Amino acid sequence: NMYYPKLAHKCGTPYLAKTLNRLLMMHIRNCLPDLRVKISKMLSDTRQELQSYGDPLIEASGSKGATLLQILTQFSSDYRDSIDGKLTDTAINELYGGARINYIFNEVFGSCLSKMDPNEGLSPNDIRTAIRNATGPRTALFVPEVSFDLLVKKQIKKLEEPALQCADDVFEELQRIVNQLESKELVRFDNLRERVVEVVINLLQDCRKPTKDMIQNLVEMELAYINTSHPDFEGSSGAIGAIIDKMAEQKAKENQTQFLQQVQASQNQASTNQGKSQTHNTNQRTQTSQQTQQSTNQHSRESKDDDGGFFSSFFGSSKKQPTKSSYDKSSYNKQPPANDRSNSNSKRVLTKVPERIQTSLTQPSEKEKFETELIRSLLVSYWNIVRKNIQDSVPKSIMYLLVNKSKSEIQNELVSKLYKEDLFNELLEEASDVANKRKSLTQMLDMLKKANDVLNDVRDFNINK
């Protein structure tokens, strides 16, 4: 000390301990912000996990009853909110709940009906057969209405299957919503969750049957009465005019094509005779020109004689028939002798009637073509009316009898089936590891709170004391 008087107060263990404590506190203060952030995050996560396990149940039956009623009410509220789009904790990258039901109505069911062909499964021969069967033993002057009713009912019946499938799709979507509703209370009580899901699924099944019955009734109502007086129905008058114009245009094109083919054949015939003499070629060209002119004149006369194209073929041709005298003379010259006639009559036998008579074996007449096109046109017009009715009424029936009914009755159904005092202990029985996890999380939360208090003391500690 006599040699270093200025350093004497820095010698000894007290000064060393004080210096080391000061250095330690400075290091702690430098690390303090990171420690505080880490401990605060651990506190928040621990509290959140502890809340997921809920508070310990009080053994009193009144407390358990209140807890059960609260859980059932919350589940019913979440079910309604998920359908109405009011549930907050839903995914934003996909459709959920009621939005999926809307997708089924418009994108699945609506698109399916729009893509259906009104004439699917109906060939022209099928329509001809239906018309002939409806006329009976006589040849009808007009298209029988019975054939139209028969064919349109057959097509309307095809709307029943996609309509029933739409109800099943919505039912499965509601089941999906129920299975995805997992609140912290339901996760805590496994028995309660199983019974809640079971009760709600039974409720949906009870609602599905009247829904499908209503859909079947909608289709049956359309089949019960074919309203040909509907304001949107095209009717026979408008359809006949459109078909006449269409068939007349087709026949004009066929006549023009046939005429051009005849002219082309004449020209080809003329080109094959170029190797003959010049005189013969000149005569041939003259004859070809005359034939072309005669064909043109004959085509013009036939067009004039047709008097409307389609009308002449449908109502009968206006061409002159051979006179009776010429007909009798030609037929008289061709008549066989008496002995030959008796021999030919004795050999005439009727052909055997086939087991199945199909219209596809014979070519349709102009009248049959017209009637077939008329039925097809009327069928498409009435089909569109029925399709719009079904496309509008089926989603309404599903919403009224299945979706909205389940929303309004879910809470009453859960309370009536599960809120019973003898079921409290069974339904509110926690899993074996829930109590242990709650206890360990509570201890961890206490330790984190003490660590946070220590950091606060270190922050307020004065190093110079």
C-alpha positions in Angstrom: 0.0 0.0 0.0 2.9 2.3 0.7 4.0 1.9 -2.9 0.6 2.1 -4.6 -1.6 4.3 -2.5 -3.9 5.2 -5.4 -4.7 1.6 -6.1 -5.2 0.5 -2.5 -9.1 0.8 -2.6 -9.2 -1.5 -5.6 -7.5 -4.3 -3.9 -9.3 -7.1 -2.1 -12.3 -9.4 -2.7 -15.0 -6.9 -1.9 -14.0 -4.6 -4.8 -13.6 -7.7 -7.1 -17.1 -8.9 -6.3 -18.6 -5.5 -6.8 -16.9 -5.2 -10.2 -18.0 -8.6 -11.4 -21.6 -7.8 -10.3 -21.5 -4.6 -12.3 -20.2 -6.3 -15.4 -22.9 -9.0 -15.1 -25.7 -6.5 -14.8 -24.5 -4.5 -17.8 -24.4 -7.7 -19.8 -28.0 -8.6 -18.6 -29.2 -5.1 -19.5 -27.7 -5.5 -23.0 -29.6 -8.8 -23.5 -32.7 -7.6 -21.7 -34.8 -6.5 -24.8 -34.5 -9.9 -26.5 -35.3 -11.8 -23.3 -38.4 -9.6 -22.7 -39.7 -10.3 -26.2 -39.1 -14.1 -25.9 -40.7 -14.4 -22.5 -43.7 -12.2 -23.6 -44.3 -14.5 -26.6 -44.1 -17.6 -24.4 -46.6 -16.1 -22.0 -49.0 -15.4 -24.9 -48.7 -18.9 -26.4 -49.1 -20.6 -23.0 -52.2 -18.6 -22.1 -53.8 -19.4 -25.5 -53.1 -23.1 -25.2 -54.4 -23.2 -21.7 -57.6 -21.5 -22.8 -58.1 -24.2 -25.4 -58.5 -26.7 -22.6 -61.0 -24.6 -20.8 -61.5 -24.1 -17.1 -61.7 -27.0 -14.7 -65.3 -28.2 -14.3 -67.1 -27.7 -11.1 -68.7 -31.0 -9.9 -72.1 -29.4 -9.2 -74.7 -30.5 -11.7 -76.0 -26.9 -12.2 -72.5 -25.8 -13.4 -72.3 -28.8 -15.8 -75.8 -28.1 -17.2 -74.9 -24.4 -17.8 -71.6 -25.5 -19.5 -73.4 -28.0 -21.7 -76.1 -25.5 -22.7 -73.5 -22.9 -23.6 -71.6 -25.4 -25.8 -74.8 -26.5 -27.7 -75.8 -22.8 -28.2 -72.4 -21.9 -29.5 -72.4 -24.9 -32.0 -75.8 -24.0 -33.3 -74.7 -20.4 -33.8 -71.6 -21.4 -35.6 -73.6 -23.7 -37.9 -76.0 -20.9 -38.9 -73.1 -18.4 -39.4 -71.2 -20.8 -41.6 -74.1 -21.1 -43.9 -74.9 -17.4 -43.9 -71.3 -16.4 -44.5 -70.8 -14.7 -41.1 -68.2 -17.1 -39.6 -65.0 -15.1 -39.2 -62.4 -17.8 -38.9 -62.8 -19.3 -42.4 -60.2 -19.9 -45.1 -59.8 -17.1 -47.7 -58.3 -19.3 -50.4 -61.3 -21.5 -51.1 -65.1 -21.4 -50.9 -66.7 -22.5 -47.6 -70.2 -23.1 -46.2 -73.1 -21.3 -47.9 -70.8 -20.2 -50.8 -70.3 -23.9 -51.7 -74.1 -24.5 -51.7 -74.5 -21.5 -54.1 -71.8 -23.1 -56.3 -73.8 -26.3 -56.4 -77.0 -24.5 -57.4 -75.5 -22.4 -60.2 -72.3 -24.0 -61.5 -73.2 -27.7 -61.0 -77.0 -28.1 -61.2 -77.7 -25.1 -63.5 -74.9 -26.0 -65.9 -76.0 -29.6 -66.1 -79.6 -28.6 -67.1 -78.3 -26.1 -69.6 -76.1 -28.7 -71.3 -78.9 -31.3 -71.6 -80.2 -31.9 -75.2 -84.0 -31.8 -75.5 -83.8 -34.4 -78.2 -81.4 -36.7 -76.5 -82.3 -40.3 -77.1 -85.0 -39.4 -79.7 -84.2 -40.2 -83.3 -86.4 -39.2 -86.3 -87.5 -42.8 -86.5 -88.6 -42.8 -82.9 -90.7 -39.7 -83.6 -92.2 -41.3 -86.7 -93.1 -44.4 -84.7 -94.7 -42.4 -82.0 -96.8 -40.5 -84.5 -97.9 -43.7 -86.3 -98.8 -45.4 -83.0 -100.9 -42.4 -82.0 -102.9 -42.5 -85.2 -104.2 -46.1 -84.7 -105.6 -47.9 -87.8 -106.3 -44.7 -89.7 -104.0 -42.2 -91.4 -104.3 -38.9 -89.5 -104.8 -35.7 -91.5 -103.1 -33.7 -88.8 -100.3 -34.4 -86.3 -101.8 -36.2 -83.3 -101.3 -34.4 -80.0 -100.9 -37.7 -78.1 -97.6 -38.3 -79.8 -96.3 -34.9 -78.6 -97.4 -35.6 -75.0 -95.8 -39.0 -75.0 -92.5 -37.7 -76.3 -92.3 -34.6 -74.1 -93.1 -36.5 -71.0 -90.4 -39.0 -71.7 -87.8 -36.1 -72.0 -89.2 -34.2 -68.9 -88.7 -37.4 -66.8 -84.9 -37.1 -67.4 -84.8 -33.9 -65.3 -85.7 -35.8 -62.1 -82.3 -37.5 -61.7 -80.1 -34.4 -61.7 -82.6 -32.6 -59.5 -82.4 -35.4 -56.9 -78.6 -35.4 -57.2 -78.5 -31.7 -56.4 -80.4 -32.4 -53.1 -77.8 -35.1 -52.3 -74.9 -32.7 -53.0 -76.3 -30.1 -50.7 -76.9 -32.7 -48.0 -73.3 -33.8 -48.2 -72.2 -30.2 -48.1 -74.1 -29.6 -44.8 -72.5 -32.8 -43.4 -69.1 -31.3 -44.4 -70.0 -28.1 -42.5 -70.9 -30.1 -39.3 -67.7 -32.1 -39.4 -65.6 -29.0 -39.8 -67.1 -27.1 -36.9 -64.6 -27.8 -34.1 -64.8 -25.3 -31.2 -62.5 -25.6 -28.2 -65.3 -27.1 -26.1 -66.0 -29.9 -28.6 -62.3 -30.7 -28.9 -62.2 -30.9 -25.1 -65.1 -33.3 -24.8 -64.8 -36.2 -27.2 -68.1 -37.9 -26.2 -70.0 -34.6 -26.5 -68.6 -34.0 -30.0 -69.6 -37.5 -31.3 -73.2 -37.1 -29.9 -73.6 -33.6 -31.4 -72.5 -34.7 -34.8 -74.8 -37.7 -34.6 -77.8 -35.7 -33.7 -77.2 -33.1 -36.4 -76.7 -35.7 -39.1 -80.0 -37.4 -38.1 -81.7 -34.1 -38.3 -80.3 -33.5 -41.8 -81.5 -37.0 -42.9 -84.9 -36.3 -41.6 -85.0 -33.1 -43.7 -83.6 -34.8 -46.8 -86.5 -37.2 -47.3 -89.3 -34.5 -47.6 -86.9 -32.5 -49.8 -86.5 -35.3 -52.3 -90.2 -36.0 -52.2 -90.9 -32.4 -53.0 -88.5 -32.5 -56.0 -90.2 -35.6 -57.3 -93.6 -33.9 -56.9 -92.3 -31.0 -58.9 -91.4 -33.3 -61.8 -94.7 -35.2 -61.5 -96.6 -31.9 -61.6 -94.9 -31.0 -64.9 -95.8 -34.5 -66.2 -99.4 -34.3 -65.0 -100.4 -31.4 -67.3 -98.7 -30.3 -70.5 -99.7 -26.7 -70.8 -99.6 -25.9 -74.5 -101.2 -22.6 -73.7 -98.2 -21.3 -71.9 -97.3 -17.8 -73.0 -93.7 -18.8 -73.7 -94.6 -21.9 -75.7 -93.9 -21.5 -79.4 -97.1 -23.2 -80.5 -98.0 -25.0 -83.8 -98.6 -21.8 -85.8 -95.1 -20.3 -85.3 -93.4 -23.7 -85.6 -95.2 -24.6 -88.9 -94.1 -21.3 -90.5 -90.5 -21.8 -89.5 -90.4 -25.5 -90.7 -92.0 -24.7 -94.0 -89.4 -22.0 -94.7 -86.6 -24.4 -93.7 -87.8 -27.3 -95.7 -88.6 -25.2 -98.8 -85.0 -23.8 -98.6 -83.6 -27.3 -98.4 -85.6 -28.5 -101.4 -84.5 -25.5 -103.5 -80.9 -26.3 -102.7 -81.4 -30.0 -103.6 -83.0 -29.0 -107.0 -80.2 -26.6 -107.8 -77.6 -29.2 -106.9 -79.4 -31.8 -109.1 -79.6 -29.4 -112.0 -75.8 -28.6 -111.8 -75.0 -32.3 -111.7 -77.0 -32.8 -114.9 -75.2 -30.0 -116.7 -71.9 -31.3 -115.5 -72.7 -34.8 -116.8 -73.7 -33.4 -120.2 -70.4 -31.5 -120.4 -68.4 -34.6 -119.5 -70.2 -36.6 -122.1 -69.3 -34.0 -124.7 -65.6 -34.0 -123.8 -65.3 -37.7 -124.3 -66.3 -37.4 -128.0 -63.5 -35.0 -129.0 -61.7 -37.7 -131.1 -64.5 -37.9 -133.6 -64.8 -35.9 -136.9 -65.2 -32.1 -137.0 -68.7 -32.5 -138.5 -69.7 -34.9 -135.8 -68.2 -32.7 -133.2 -70.2 -29.7 -134.5 -73.4 -31.7 -134.5 -72.5 -33.0 -131.0 -71.9 -29.5 -129.6 -75.2 -28.4 -131.2 -77.0 -31.3 -129.6 -75.4 -30.7 -126.3 -76.4 -27.0 -126.4 -79.9 -28.1 -127.2 -80.0 -30.6 -124.4 -78.7 -28.0 -122.0 -81.3 -25.5 -123.1 -84.0 -28.2 -122.9 -82.8 -29.1 -119.4 -82.9 -25.5 -118.4 -86.4 -25.1 -119.8 -87.5 -28.3 -118.2 -86.1 -27.2 -114.8 -87.8 -23.8 -115.2 -91.1 -25.6 -116.0 -90.7 -27.9 -113.0 -90.0 -25.0 -110.7 -93.1 -23.3 -111.9 -95.1 -26.5 -111.6 -93.9 -27.0 -108.0 -95.7 -23.8 -107.0 -94.1 -23.2 -103.7 -91.6 -26.2 -103.4 -92.6 -27.7 -100.2 -96.4 -27.1 -100.4 -96.6 -29.0 -103.7 -94.8 -32.0 -102.3 -96.7 -32.0 -99.0 -100.2 -31.3 -100.4 -99.8 -33.1 -103.7 -98.3 -32.3 -107.1 -100.1 -30.1 -109.7 -98.6 -31.8 -112.7 -101.0 -33.0 -115.4 -101.8 -36.7 -115.4 -102.0 -38.6 -118.6 -105.4 -38.7 -120.3 -107.7 -41.5 -119.8 -107.8 -42.6 -123.4 -104.0 -42.9 -123.7 -103.9 -44.7 -120.4 -106.6 -47.1 -121.4 -105.0 -47.7 -124.8 -101.5 -48.4 -123.4 -102.9 -50.6 -120.7 -105.1 -52.4 -123.2 -102.2 -53.2 -125.4 -100.2 -54.6 -122.4 -102.9 -56.8 -120.9 -102.1 -60.5 -121.0 -104.4 -63.1 -122.4 -107.2 -64.5 -120.2 -105.4 -67.7 -119.4 -102.3 -66.0 -118.4 -104.2 -63.6 -116.1 -105.9 -66.5 -114.3 -102.6 -68.2 -113.8 -100.9 -65.1 -112.4 -103.8 -64.4 -110.0 -103.6 -67.9 -108.6 -100.0 -67.4 -107.7 -100.3 -64.1 -105.8 -99.6 -64.6 -102.0 -99.4 -61.9 -99.3 -96.0 -61.5 -97.7 -95.7 -62.6 -94.1 -96.2 -59.8 -91.5 -92.9 -59.4 -89.6 -92.8 -59.9 -85.8 -91.4 -56.3 -85.3 -92.4 -53.5 -87.6 -89.9 -50.6 -87.6 -90.3 -47.3 -89.4 -86.6 -47.3 -90.1 -87.1 -49.9 -92.8 -89.0 -47.5 -95.0 -88.1 -44.1 -96.3 -90.1 -41.2 -94.8 -92.5 -39.3 -97.0 -92.6 -35.5 -97.3 -95.5 -35.5 -94.9 -93.7 -37.6 -92.3 -90.6 -35.4 -92.6 -92.8 -32.3 -91.9 -94.5 -33.9 -88.9 -91.2 -35.1 -87.5 -89.6 -31.6 -87.7 -92.8 -30.1 -86.2 -92.7 -32.4 -83.2 -89.0 -31.7 -82.7 -89.5 -28.0 -82.7 -92.5 -28.1 -80.3 -90.6 -30.4 -78.0 -87.6 -28.1 -77.8 -89.8 -25.1 -77.1 -91.7 -26.8 -74.3 -88.6 -28.4 -72.9 -87.0 -25.0 -72.3 -90.1 -23.9 -70.4 -90.0 -26.9 -68.1 -86.2 -26.7 -67.6 -86.5 -23.1 -66.4 -89.2 -24.1 -64.0 -87.2 -27.0 -62.5 -84.0 -25.0 -62.4 -85.7 -22.3 -60.4 -87.9 -24.4 -58.1 -85.5 -27.1 -57.1 -83.0 -24.8 -55.3 -85.9 -23.1 -53.6 -87.2 -26.4 -52.4 -83.8 -27.5 -51.1 -83.3 -24.2 -49.2 -86.7 -24.2 -47.7 -87.0 -27.9 -46.7 -83.4 -28.8 -46.0 -81.1 -25.8 -45.4 -83.3 -23.3 -43.6 -85.2 -26.0 -41.7 -82.0 -27.4 -40.3 -80.8 -23.9 -39.3 -84.0 -23.2 -37.4 -84.3 -26.6 -35.7 -80.7 -27.5 -34.9 -80.6 -25.9 -31.4 -84.0 -27.3 -30.3 -82.9 -30.7 -31.6 -79.6 -30.6 -29.7 -81.2 -29.5 -26.5 -84.0 -32.0 -26.6 -81.7 -34.9 -27.3 -78.6 -34.0 -25.2 -79.6 -31.7 -22.4 -80.5 -34.4 -19.9 -79.1 -34.5 -16.3 -78.3 -38.2 -16.5 -76.1 -37.5 -19.5 -74.1 -34.6 -18.0 -71.2 -36.7 -16.6 -70.9 -38.8 -19.8 -71.0 -35.9 -22.2 -68.7 -33.6 -20.2 -66.1 -36.2 -19.4 -62.7 -34.9 -20.3 -60.0 -37.0 -21.9 -57.4 -38.5 -19.6 -54.6 -36.3 -20.6 -56.5 -33.0 -20.6 -56.2 -32.4 -16.9 -52.5 -33.2 -16.9 -51.8 -30.8 -19.8 -53.9 -28.1 -18.1 -51.8 -28.5 -14.8 -48.5 -28.4 -16.6 -49.5 -25.4 -18.6 -50.6 -23.6 -15.4 -47.2 -24.2 -13.8 -45.4 -23.0 -16.9 -47.5 -19.9 -16.9 -46.5 -19.2 -13.2 -42.8 -19.6 -14.0 -43.0 -17.3 -16.9 -44.7 -14.6 -14.9 -42.0 -14.8 -12.2 -39.3 -14.5 -14.9 -41.0 -11.4 -16.3 -41.0 -9.9 -12.8 -37.3 -10.6 -12.4 -36.6 -8.8 -15.7 -38.6 -5.8 -14.5 -36.4 -5.7 -11.3 -33.2 -5.9 -13.3 -34.4 -3.0 -15.5 -35.0 -0.9 -12.4 -31.8 -2.0 -10.5 -29.2 0.7 -9.8 -25.7 -0.5 -10.5 -24.0 2.2 -8.5 -25.7 1.3 -5.2 
